[in-house]
Amino acid sequence: MRITRVRVRDFRVHRDLDLELAPGLTVIRGPNEAGKTTLQRALEVGLFRRVTAGGAEIDGLRSWDSGEDARPAVQLDFVQEDLEGIREGSVIKDFRGARGTVRLDLDGAMTTDPARADELLAELTGIPSEKFFRSTASVRHHEVDDLARDEGALRDRLQASISGADRGTSAVKRRLERTLHDLQAKGEKNPGRLRVADQAVARAEALVSDGEARLAGLERDRDALVVARAHRAQVDTSLAERRSLLEKARQAERLTAERGVARERFERYRQAVAVSEEIATLEGSHPSGQALPVLRQVVERLRILDREIAELTAQLGDGASTVNYEIVIPEPRWRLFAIAAAVLAVAGLAAAIVGLVTKELPAMLGGLAAAVVGLGLAAYARRKRRSANDFRRHKQMRDDEIARRLRGRSQLEEDLKRRVADRDAQLAALGLDDLPAAEDLLSREDAHVQAIGRARAQLEGLVGKAPPETLPTLRDAAALDVEQKSGALAALGPIAKEPRARERLEVEVRDQEGALERARDDEAGARARVEQNQVDAEQVAGEVERLAAWREELAALQRRARVYQLALDAIVKAERTTMRKATRYLEKRMRGDLERLTGGRYRRVRVDDETLDIRVFAPERGDWVGVEDLSQGTLDQVYLAARLGLVRLVTQDRRPPMVFDDPFVTFDDDRAGRAVAVLRELASDFQVIYLTTSARYDAQADRVVVLPGPTALDTAPDDAEEAGAPVVA
């Protein structure tokens, strides 16, 4: 954030002040009582004070010569540079207590809610509160060394720089330590709450012990009742446990049976899903793109063509000479032998069967002999038939040979070309080279189709006609059912795994029911004896209740003390971690600034994680020295570097304006010049507003604003106060 204009009204010495500021280094110069510190206070209030704040401090900011209705008002125009670009805005705060008003305009958006306006300003500056601003980016006279004197404030600032908010851990630590002291104090005059509760418990225990001694007689009577009641409760509990176990055993039997059925169903559907996936895989991976019947027809056609091509090729190779001859096919004689064989075989078998039924051995043997002769004639007829067929086939071949020789060679060549072309077309359609490849493809496709058929038969045997797309759902449902049944069995415990648990538990339940009846009789007798003893125990019971209450309070206080101690230990541990991170960052940032401020004399810096002591490396000693051993001016330079590093640590990527109220008064001219040069470099990243009474920084400034000094004088006579006359200022 870079403030471009500041206007204040009725703010201490400034009745109406309007200033324009440079985006880099602005020097505001003026004599004492010119209102420089007042302007610094106006910037702090305008950026971070809630507009509805009231009280003596706000009233004290009002100008002395303003009217009764006048109240301080601050207006700031600013420019915000961030990742979103350059945004212009302004904030106007009129401090009138509960009636105070605010208006924040940012890049065309306006808000008048005081809380929201403060949140937006905190986001723009990166500083959460006015106190934080005054402890980091707003520096007053001789204030740079306050960091060493206020260790708790520095710890809070460092932790807030890590966590992103002012948590005030030092105050929390002090409150926890004070609370623990109040709880754990051991003094006689001012004992802590733990000791008070402990003493009350001791007194109550003494009273209860005395009362119990006086009730010893009653206790002897009650012992029997307690024993009887405990026995009855034990038997009752045991019976309830046995009944519960029996019910679990019955549930286990039922769940085991249901799980077995579910497992069988799951296994069946699992296999069905695997077979279905196998079918889908097979359907998508046919060796041939043609259907099996079509492929079979094509291959058969290729076989015929190949045979015809071979015959035509052979014919063309024999030349054109022909031989005329005629083969006479004899009449078939095998039919007579076949008829005789059939008659003999049938008659022989019939005679053998009749002989077997009538138990006549000659008839049976004669029939078997006739049947054997008939079979021999049948074999002879078969050979004759085969010979006739071979003779006829041979004649056909010879006829074909004669026909080929009779046809012209040109016709044979034309037929050969046509069949070769047909064969090549068929092979090209299949994408194959020859008939063996086609036959291999047919064989593989046939085996593939048979595998699909077997898989479909297996799938139908597993799930019938169930649609394949429903099988995974049915399988998962069966698996879920198995898992649910297994989970239910596991929830039943070991009883679910014990064999024959139900039979054993049924016997035990019957035994426990009888024992329960006997225990109830014993308890009734013991109760009757106790009721006959009329000792009044109300007072002892009251003491017991008070003892229990005190014990509960003591336990609660002890728990609270433990919680407080754990919280305190956690805060201490978190502080140590925070300090380690923050001090390393401070050391890194302070090195360059301190080197420039001291002209290279001091360059290396160490910040202690525990005490926040700052040490620098002294070149004369060749060792580290504490800053308290340095001169006041050097000490101020060291802590100025610490303050600059702390601002960067707190704001991170945000850039609040930095206000300096002449912190270099203890510096000599050389070091003051280097300090302002550091501020000049800082002004490239932060807006720097430097308030001073000296003109020695004007040359370094982007803009110099001169404030006039006060002109009012007290002109009243010396005896005016004694005479009651008003004093004019």
C-alpha positions in Angstrom: 0.0 0.0 0.0 1.3 3.5 -0.9 -0.6 6.5 0.5 -0.9 9.3 -2.0 -2.7 11.9 0.1 -3.4 12.5 3.8 -6.1 14.8 5.2 -6.8 15.2 8.9 -9.4 17.5 10.6 -9.6 18.4 14.3 -6.7 16.2 15.1 -4.7 17.8 17.9 -2.6 20.7 16.4 -4.0 20.1 12.9 -7.4 21.7 12.5 -7.3 21.0 8.7 -4.2 19.5 7.2 -4.0 18.2 3.6 -0.7 16.6 2.3 0.3 14.8 -0.8 2.9 12.0 -0.3 5.4 10.5 -2.8 5.2 6.8 -3.5 8.8 6.4 -2.4 10.5 8.4 0.3 8.7 11.5 1.7 10.5 13.7 4.2 8.1 15.8 6.4 10.2 18.4 8.1 9.2 20.9 10.8 10.2 22.4 14.1 9.1 21.0 17.5 5.3 21.1 18.0 4.8 21.4 14.3 2.6 18.2 14.5 4.9 15.6 13.1 4.2 13.0 15.8 0.5 14.0 15.6 0.6 13.2 11.9 2.2 9.8 12.6 -0.6 9.1 15.2 -3.2 10.1 12.6 -1.8 7.5 10.1 -1.9 4.8 12.8 -5.4 5.7 13.8 -6.7 6.1 10.2 -5.3 2.7 9.2 -6.1 0.5 12.2 -8.3 2.1 14.8 -12.0 1.0 14.8 -14.0 4.1 13.9 -16.6 3.3 16.7 -13.9 3.4 19.3 -14.4 5.9 22.1 -12.9 6.8 25.5 -10.5 9.3 26.8 -7.8 8.6 24.2 -10.0 9.4 21.3 -11.3 12.5 23.1 -7.7 13.5 23.8 -6.9 13.5 20.0 -9.4 16.4 19.5 -8.0 19.8 18.7 -7.8 22.1 21.7 -9.5 25.0 19.9 -12.2 23.0 18.2 -15.9 23.1 19.1 -17.7 20.7 21.4 -19.2 18.8 18.5 -15.9 18.5 16.6 -14.2 15.1 16.5 -11.1 13.8 14.9 -11.4 12.7 11.2 -8.8 11.1 8.9 -8.9 10.6 5.2 -6.3 8.5 3.3 -6.0 8.1 -0.5 -3.8 5.2 -1.5 -2.7 2.9 -4.3 -2.4 -0.9 -3.9 -0.1 -2.9 -6.1 -0.5 -6.7 -5.9 -1.1 -9.7 -8.2 -4.4 -8.3 -9.3 -2.8 -5.1 -10.6 -2.8 -1.5 -9.5 -5.9 -0.6 -7.6 -6.8 2.9 -6.3 -8.7 3.5 -3.1 -9.5 5.8 -0.2 -10.7 5.5 3.4 -12.4 8.2 5.4 -12.9 7.7 9.2 -14.9 10.1 11.4 -14.3 9.1 15.1 -17.6 9.8 17.0 -17.8 6.9 19.3 -20.7 4.6 18.7 -21.9 7.1 15.9 -18.6 7.0 14.1 -18.7 6.4 10.4 -16.3 4.9 7.8 -16.2 4.8 4.1 -13.7 2.6 2.2 -13.6 2.7 -1.6 -11.4 0.2 -3.3 -11.3 -0.2 -7.1 -15.0 0.9 -7.4 -16.3 -1.2 -4.4 -17.4 0.6 -1.4 -18.0 -0.5 2.2 -19.3 1.3 5.3 -19.1 -1.5 7.8 -16.5 -0.7 10.4 -15.5 -4.3 11.0 -15.2 -5.1 7.3 -13.3 -2.0 6.6 -10.7 -2.9 9.2 -10.4 -6.4 7.8 -9.8 -5.0 4.3 -7.1 -2.6 5.6 -5.4 -5.4 7.5 -5.4 -7.5 4.3 -4.0 -4.5 2.2 -1.2 -3.7 4.7 -0.5 -7.2 5.9 -0.6 -6.0 9.5 -3.4 -7.2 11.8 -3.7 -4.4 14.3 -2.6 -0.9 15.4 -0.5 -2.3 18.2 1.3 -4.5 15.6 1.8 -1.5 13.3 3.3 0.6 16.1 5.6 -2.3 17.1 6.9 -2.8 13.5 6.4 -0.3 10.7 5.8 2.9 12.8 9.0 4.0 14.6 9.2 6.8 17.2 12.0 8.6 19.0 14.6 6.2 20.5 12.1 3.3 20.0 14.2 0.9 18.0 15.8 -0.5 21.1 12.4 -1.3 22.7 12.6 -4.8 21.1 15.3 -5.7 23.5 13.5 -4.4 26.6 10.1 -6.0 25.7 11.0 -9.7 25.1 7.4 -10.8 25.5 6.1 -8.4 22.8 8.8 -9.5 20.4 8.0 -13.2 21.0 4.3 -12.4 20.2 5.2 -10.5 17.1 7.5 -13.3 15.8 4.9 -16.0 16.5 2.2 -13.8 14.8 4.4 -13.5 11.8 4.4 -17.3 11.4 0.7 -17.9 12.3 -0.8 -14.9 10.6 -2.5 -13.3 13.6 -1.6 -11.5 16.8 -2.2 -14.3 19.3 -0.6 -12.7 22.4 1.0 -15.9 23.6 3.0 -14.2 26.4 -0.2 -12.9 28.0 -1.7 -16.4 27.7 1.4 -17.9 29.3 1.2 -15.4 32.2 -2.5 -16.2 32.6 -1.8 -20.0 32.6 1.0 -19.6 35.1 -1.1 -17.5 37.4 -4.0 -20.0 37.1 -1.7 -22.9 37.9 -0.4 -21.0 40.9 -3.9 -20.4 42.2 -4.7 -24.0 41.8 -1.5 -25.5 43.3 -0.7 -23.1 46.2 0.3 -24.9 49.4 0.3 -22.1 51.9 -1.7 -22.3 55.1 -3.2 -18.7 54.9 -4.0 -18.7 51.2 -4.2 -22.4 50.1 -4.9 -23.3 46.5 -8.1 -24.9 45.4 -6.4 -28.2 45.1 -5.3 -28.1 48.7 -8.8 -27.0 49.9 -10.4 -29.9 48.0 -7.8 -32.3 49.3 -8.4 -31.2 52.9 -12.2 -31.5 52.4 -11.7 -35.0 51.0 -9.7 -36.0 54.1 -12.3 -34.6 56.5 -15.1 -36.4 54.6 -13.2 -39.6 54.7 -12.8 -39.4 58.4 -16.5 -38.8 58.9 -17.4 -41.7 56.6 -14.9 -44.0 58.4 -16.5 -43.2 61.8 -20.0 -43.7 60.4 -19.0 -47.1 58.9 -17.6 -48.2 62.2 -21.0 -47.4 63.9 -22.8 -49.3 61.2 -20.7 -52.4 61.4 -23.6 -54.4 62.9 -25.8 -53.3 60.0 -23.1 -54.2 57.5 -22.9 -57.8 58.9 -26.6 -58.2 58.1 -26.2 -56.6 54.8 -23.3 -58.7 53.8 -25.5 -61.8 53.5 -27.9 -59.8 51.3 -25.0 -58.5 49.2 -23.6 -61.9 48.8 -27.1 -63.3 47.9 -27.8 -60.4 45.6 -24.4 -60.8 43.9 -24.9 -64.5 43.5 -28.3 -63.9 42.1 -27.0 -61.2 39.8 -24.1 -63.4 38.8 -26.5 -66.3 38.0 -28.8 -63.9 36.2 -25.9 -62.4 34.2 -24.7 -65.9 33.4 -28.1 -67.0 32.3 -28.4 -63.8 30.1 -25.0 -64.6 28.7 -25.9 -68.2 28.0 -29.2 -67.1 26.4 -27.4 -64.6 24.3 -24.8 -67.2 23.2 -27.6 -69.6 22.5 -29.2 -67.1 20.2 -25.9 -66.4 18.6 -25.3 -70.1 18.1 -28.7 -70.4 16.4 -27.9 -67.4 14.2 -24.5 -68.9 13.4 -26.1 -72.1 12.2 -28.6 -70.2 10.0 -25.9 -67.8 8.7 -23.5 -70.6 8.0 -26.1 -72.4 5.9 -27.0 -69.2 4.1 -23.4 -68.4 3.5 -22.8 -71.8 1.9 -25.7 -71.2 -0.4 -24.4 -67.7 -1.2 -20.9 -69.1 -1.9 -22.2 -71.7 -4.2 -24.2 -69.1 -6.0 -21.2 -66.7 -6.1 -18.9 -69.5 -7.5 -21.5 -70.3 -10.2 -21.9 -66.7 -11.2 -18.1 -66.1 -11.0 -17.6 -69.0 -13.4 -20.4 -67.8 -15.6 -18.9 -64.3 -15.8 -15.5 -65.9 -16.7 -17.2 -68.1 -19.4 -19.2 -65.1 -20.6 -16.0 -63.0 -20.9 -14.3 -66.0 -22.7 -17.2 -66.1 -25.1 -17.0 -62.4 -25.7 -13.2 -62.8 -26.3 -13.8 -65.7 -28.7 -16.6 -63.9 -30.5 -14.2 -61.0 -31.1 -11.2 -63.1 -32.2 -12.4 -65.3 -35.0 -9.5 -66.5 -37.2 -11.6 -65.8 -40.3 -13.8 -62.9 -41.2 -16.2 -65.2 -42.9 -18.8 -67.3 -41.2 -18.0 -71.0 -40.8 -20.6 -72.2 -43.3 -19.5 -69.7 -45.9 -15.9 -70.5 -45.3 -16.6 -74.2 -45.6 -18.3 -73.7 -48.9 -15.5 -71.6 -50.2 -12.8 -74.1 -49.1 -14.8 -77.0 -50.7 -15.1 -74.9 -53.9 -11.3 -74.4 -53.7 -10.7 -78.1 -53.4 -12.9 -78.8 -56.4 -11.1 -76.1 -58.4 -7.7 -77.4 -57.3 -8.6 -80.9 -58.4 -10.0 -79.7 -61.7 -6.9 -77.6 -62.3 -4.7 -80.5 -61.6 -6.6 -82.7 -64.0 -6.6 -80.0 -66.8 -3.0 -79.5 -66.2 -2.3 -83.2 -66.6 -4.4 -83.4 -69.7 -2.6 -80.5 -71.3 0.6 -82.2 -70.5 -0.3 -85.5 -72.3 -0.4 -84.0 -75.8 -3.1 -84.2 -78.4 -3.0 -87.9 -79.5 -6.0 -90.0 -78.6 -6.7 -93.7 -78.4 -10.1 -95.2 -79.0 -11.0 -98.1 -76.8 -14.0 -99.5 -75.1 -14.3 -101.2 -71.7 -17.2 -103.6 -71.2 -18.5 -103.5 -67.6 -19.7 -107.0 -66.6 -22.9 -107.6 -64.9 -22.8 -107.3 -61.2 -22.8 -110.7 -59.5 -22.2 -109.6 -56.0 -26.0 -109.0 -55.4 -26.7 -112.8 -55.4 -24.0 -113.5 -52.9 -25.3 -110.6 -50.7 -28.9 -111.9 -50.8 -27.7 -115.5 -49.9 -25.5 -114.1 -47.1 -28.4 -112.2 -45.6 -30.7 -115.2 -45.8 -28.2 -117.5 -44.2 -27.2 -115.0 -41.5 -30.9 -114.3 -40.5 -31.9 -118.0 -40.6 -28.7 -119.1 -38.7 -29.3 -116.5 -35.9 -33.0 -117.5 -35.7 -32.1 -121.2 -35.4 -29.4 -120.4 -32.8 -31.9 -118.4 -30.7 -34.5 -121.1 -30.9 -31.9 -123.7 -29.9 -30.8 -121.5 -27.0 -34.4 -121.1 -25.8 -35.2 -124.8 -26.2 -31.8 -125.9 -24.9 -31.2 -128.0 -28.0 -27.5 -127.9 -28.6 -27.4 -129.3 -32.2 -30.0 -126.8 -33.4 -28.0 -124.0 -31.7 -24.7 -125.1 -33.2 -26.3 -125.5 -36.7 -27.8 -122.1 -36.5 -24.4 -120.5 -35.5 -22.7 -122.4 -38.4 -25.2 -121.1 -40.9 -24.8 -117.5 -39.5 -21.0 -117.8 -39.9 -21.3 -119.0 -43.5 -23.7 -116.1 -44.2 -21.2 -113.7 -42.8 -18.5 -115.2 -45.0 -20.7 -114.8 -48.1 -21.4 -111.2 -47.0 -17.7 -110.4 -46.9 -17.2 -112.0 -50.3 -20.1 -110.0 -51.7 -18.6 -106.8 -50.3 -15.3 -107.4 -52.0 -17.0 -108.1 -55.3 -19.0 -104.9 -55.0 -15.8 -102.9 -54.3 -14.1 -104.5 -57.3 -17.1 -103.6 -59.5 -17.1 -100.0 -58.2 -13.3 -99.7 -58.9 -13.8 -101.1 -62.3 -16.6 -98.6 -63.0 -14.5 -95.7 -61.7 -11.6 -96.8 -63.8 -13.9 -96.9 -66.9 -15.2 -93.3 -66.0 -11.6 -92.1 -65.8 -10.8 -93.6 -69.1 -13.9 -92.1 -70.6 -12.8 -88.7 -69.3 -9.4 -89.3 -70.8 -10.9 -90.1 -74.1 -13.1 -87.0 -73.9 -10.1 -84.8 -73.0 -8.2 -86.2 -75.9 -11.2 -85.6 -78.2 -11.6 -82.0 -77.1 -9.4 -79.4 -78.5 -6.4 -78.2 -76.6 -7.6 -74.6 -76.8 -10.8 -75.5 -75.0 -8.7 -77.2 -72.2 -6.5 -74.1 -71.8 -9.6 -71.8 -71.6 -11.1 -74.1 -68.9 -7.8 -74.1 -67.1 -7.5 -70.3 -67.1 -11.1 -69.9 -66.0 -10.7 -72.3 -63.1 -7.3 -70.7 -62.1 -8.9 -67.3 -62.1 -11.8 -68.6 -60.0 -9.4 -70.2 -57.5 -7.3 -67.0 -57.3 -10.5 -64.9 -56.8 -11.6 -67.2 -54.0 -8.2 -67.1 -52.3 -8.0 -63.3 -52.7 -11.4 -63.0 -51.0 -10.0 -65.0 -48.1 -6.7 -63.1 -48.1 -4.7 -66.4 -48.5 -2.1 -67.7 -50.8 -3.0 -71.3 -51.5 -5.4 -74.1 -50.7 -3.4 -75.5 -47.7 -3.7 -72.1 -46.0 -7.4 -72.0 -46.7 -7.8 -75.5 -45.2 -5.8 -74.5 -42.2 -8.0 -71.4 -41.8 -11.1 -73.6 -42.0 -9.6 -76.0 -39.4 -8.9 -73.1 -37.0 -12.2 -71.5 -37.6 -14.0 -74.8 -37.1 -12.1 -75.3 -33.8 -12.9 -71.7 -32.8 -16.6 -72.2 -33.4 -16.6 -75.4 -31.5 -14.9 -73.7 -28.6 -17.6 -71.0 -28.6 -20.3 -73.7 -28.7 -18.7 -75.5 -25.7 -18.5 -72.3 -23.8 -22.1 -71.4 -24.5 -23.2 -74.9 -23.4 -21.1 -74.5 -20.2 -22.7 -71.0 -19.6 -26.2 -72.4 -20.1 -25.4 -75.2 -17.7 -24.3 -72.7 -15.1 -27.0 -70.0 -15.3 -29.6 -71.2 -17.9 -31.0 -68.4 -20.0 -29.9 -65.5 -17.8 -28.7 -62.5 -19.9 -24.9 -62.2 -19.9 -25.0 -58.5 -19.1 -26.7 -59.3 -15.7 -24.1 -61.8 -14.6 -21.6 -59.3 -13.1 -24.4 -57.8 -11.1 -25.6 -61.2 -9.9 -22.0 -62.2 -9.1 -21.4 -59.0 -7.1 -24.7 -59.4 -5.3 -23.7 -63.0 -4.4 -20.2 -61.8 -3.2 -21.8 -59.1 -1.2 -24.2 -61.6 0.4 -21.2 -63.9 1.2 -19.3 -61.0 2.7 -22.3 -59.9 4.7 -22.9 -63.4 6.0 -19.2 -63.7 6.8 -19.2 -60.3 8.6 -22.3 -61.3 10.6 -20.6 -64.6 11.6 -17.4 -62.7 12.5 -19.5 -60.3 14.6 -21.0 -63.3 16.5 -17.5 -64.1 17.8 -15.9 -67.5 18.6 -19.3 -69.1 19.2 -19.9 -69.1 15.5 -16.9 -71.4 15.0 -17.6 -73.9 17.8 -19.2 -77.2 16.6 -22.4 -78.3 18.2 -22.5 -75.1 20.2 -26.3 -74.9 20.1 -26.9 -78.3 21.7 -24.4 -77.5 24.5 -25.8 -74.1 25.2 -29.4 -75.4 25.4 -28.3 -77.8 28.2 -26.5 -75.0 30.0 -29.5 -72.6 29.8 -31.7 -75.2 31.4 -29.2 -75.7 34.2 -28.8 -71.9 34.8 -32.6 -71.4 34.9 -32.8 -73.8 37.9 -29.8 -72.1 39.6 -31.5 -68.7 39.2 -34.6 -69.9 41.0 -32.5 -71.1 43.9 -30.5 -67.8 44.0 -33.7 -65.8 44.1 -34.9 -67.8 47.1 -31.6 -67.2 48.9 -31.8 -63.4 48.2 -35.4 -63.2 49.5 -34.3 -64.8 52.8 -31.3 -62.4 53.2 -33.5 -59.4 52.4 -36.0 -60.4 55.1 -33.2 -60.5 57.7 -31.9 -57.0 56.7 -35.3 -55.4 56.9 -35.6 -56.6 60.5 -32.5 -54.5 61.4 -33.9 -50.9 61.9 -30.5 -49.0 62.0 -30.9 -45.5 60.3 -27.9 -44.8 57.9 -29.0 -41.5 56.4 -26.3 -39.5 58.0 -23.6 -41.9 56.9 -25.0 -41.9 53.4 -25.0 -38.1 53.3 -21.4 -38.1 54.3 -20.6 -40.7 51.7 -22.3 -38.4 49.1 -20.4 -35.4 50.2 -17.2 -37.4 50.1 -18.0 -38.5 46.5 -18.7 -34.9 45.6 -15.4 -33.6 47.1 -13.6 -36.4 45.3 -15.2 -35.5 42.0 -14.3 -31.9 42.5 -10.7 -32.8 43.5 -10.4 -35.0 40.4 -11.8 -32.2 38.2 -9.3 -29.7 39.6 -6.5 -32.2 39.1 -7.6 -32.7 35.5 -7.8 -29.0 35.0 -4.3 -28.5 36.4 -3.0 -31.2 34.1 -4.7 -29.6 31.1 -3.3 -26.1 32.0 0.1 -27.6 32.4 -0.1 -29.4 29.0 -1.3 -26.2 27.3 1.5 -24.2 28.9 4.1 -26.8 27.8 2.6 -26.8 24.2 2.8 -23.0 24.1 6.4 -23.0 25.2 7.3 -25.7 22.6 5.4 -23.8 19.9 7.2 -20.6 20.9 10.6 -22.3 20.6 9.7 -23.6 17.1 8.4 -20.2 16.1 11.4 -18.4 17.4 13.8 -20.7 15.6 12.1 -20.0 12.2 11.7 -16.2 12.9 15.2 -15.6 14.2 16.8 -17.3 11.2 14.7 -15.1 8.9 15.7 -12.0 11.0 19.4 -12.9 10.8 19.2 -13.2 7.0 17.4 -9.9 6.6 19.5 -8.0 9.1 22.8 -8.9 7.5 22.5 -6.7 4.4 20.8 -3.8 6.2 23.3 -3.7 9.1 26.2 -3.9 6.7 24.9 -0.8 4.8 24.1 1.1 8.0 27.5 0.5 9.6 29.5 1.0 6.3 30.5 -2.7 6.3 31.9 -2.7 9.9 29.3 -5.1 11.2 28.0 -7.7 8.7 27.3 -11.0 10.6 24.4 -11.2 13.0 23.1 -13.8 15.4 19.8 -13.8 17.2 19.3 -16.2 20.1 16.3 -18.4 19.8 15.6 -18.4 23.6 16.5 -14.9 24.8 16.4 -12.9 21.5 19.8 -11.5 22.4 21.4 -10.0 19.3 25.1 -10.5 18.8 27.4 -9.2 16.0 30.8 -10.2 14.9 33.4 -7.6 15.9 36.4 -7.6 13.5 38.8 -6.2 16.1 38.1 -9.1 18.5 37.5 -11.7 15.8 34.6 -12.9 17.9 30.9 -12.3 18.6 29.9 -9.6 21.0 26.5 -8.6 22.5 24.9 -5.4 21.2 24.8 -4.0 24.7 28.6 -3.6 24.5 28.3 -1.3 21.4 27.8 2.4 21.4 24.2 3.9 21.7 24.3 4.9 18.0 25.5 1.5 16.8 22.9 -0.1 19.1 20.2 2.0 17.5 21.4 0.9 14.1 21.3 -2.8 15.0 17.8 -2.5 16.3 16.7 -0.4 13.3 17.9 -3.3 11.1 16.0 -5.7 13.4 12.9 -3.6 13.0 13.2 -3.5 9.2 13.6 -7.3 9.2 10.7 -7.7 11.5 8.5 -5.7 9.1 9.4 -7.9 6.2 8.8 -11.0 8.4 5.4 -9.8 9.5 4.0 -8.5 6.2 5.6 -11.1 3.8 4.1 -10.2 0.4 2.2 -7.1 1.7 3.8 -3.7 1.7 2.5 -1.3 4.4 3.7 2.3 4.6 6.6 2.7 7.0 6.6 5.8 9.3 9.8 7.0 11.0 9.7 9.8 13.6 13.4 10.9 13.4 14.9 7.7 14.8 18.4 8.7 13.7 19.0 11.5 16.3 21.8 9.5 17.9 23.5 8.8 14.6 26.5 10.9 13.3 26.2 12.5 9.9 28.0 9.6 8.2 25.8 6.9 9.7 22.7 9.0 9.4 23.4 9.4 5.7 23.9 5.6 5.3 20.7 5.0 7.3 18.7 7.3 5.0 20.3 5.6 2.0 19.0 2.3 3.4 15.6 3.9 3.7 16.0 5.2 0.1 16.6 1.6 -1.1 13.7 0.4 1.1 11.5 3.0 -0.6 11.7 1.0 -3.8 9.7 -1.7 -2.0 7.9 0.1 0.8 6.5 3.7 1.0 8.7 5.5 3.6 7.4 8.6 5.5 10.2 10.2 7.4 9.4 12.9 10.1 12.3 15.1 11.2 13.4 18.5 12.3 16.5 18.4 10.2 17.1 19.4 6.6 20.0 17.0 6.2 17.7 14.3 4.5 16.1 16.5 1.9 18.4 15.6 -0.8 17.5 11.9 -0.5 13.8 12.5 -0.6 11.3 12.1 -3.5 9.2 14.8 -1.9 9.8 17.2 1.0 6.9 18.6 3.0 7.5 21.5 5.4 5.2 21.9 8.4 5.1 25.4 10.0 5.7 25.6 13.7 3.1 27.0 16.3 2.6 30.8 16.4 0.3 31.3 19.4 1.9 33.1 22.4 0.8 33.6 26.0 0.5 37.4 26.3 -1.3 37.6 29.6 0.4 39.6 32.5 2.3 37.7 35.2 -0.4 38.3 37.8 -3.3 37.2 35.6 -3.4 33.7 37.0 -3.5 35.0 40.6 -6.2 37.4 39.7 -8.3 34.7 38.1 -8.0 36.0 34.5 -8.0 33.4 31.7 -4.7 32.3 30.3 -4.4 32.9 26.5 -2.3 30.4 24.5 
